[in-house]
Amino acid sequence: MSKTYTGACLCGAVQFQLQGEFERFYFCYCRRCRKDSGSAHAANLFSSSMRLEWLAGQAQTQTYQLPGTRHTRCFCKVCGSAMPYAIAGMVVVPAGSLETEVLQMPDAHLFVASQAAWVQHQPDTTGFDTLPV
């Protein structure tokens, strides 16, 4: 039995539903993923059989493909949030775009040799559950 997932952008202009199962979950540390996520890595789920349905705001999405590569990013034109997209028979879903909790753990960390030096955990770094005051 396949699962249903829902997701949306930060501003709520774009909403989507996914039906099916994720086959892979990767954290990618390559330079391209760091640049388009603005963070240490991209966290994307992949499925070759999942069905993506736009519930609202599909016209508010924009897709960018880096010329000469398969590197693609779909985002909300209003708030810039990463959105799912289909490429080469695969649905790629930014994990943070989902409203439904994903219980699947990442399968692998990709391009770890490209990992930024500031990513590696420092044992003496203080952690906070919320924004410190």
PyMOL commands that set and color helices and strands:
alter all, ss='L'
color gray80, all
select helices_A, chain A and resi 31-37+58-60+95-97+112-114+117-119
alter helices_A, ss='H'
color red, helices_A
select strands_A, chain A and resi 3-8+15-20+24-28+42-47+51-56+61-65+72-76+82-83+85-87+90-94+108-110
alter strands_A, ss='S'
color yellow, strands_A
deselect
rebuild
show_as cartoon
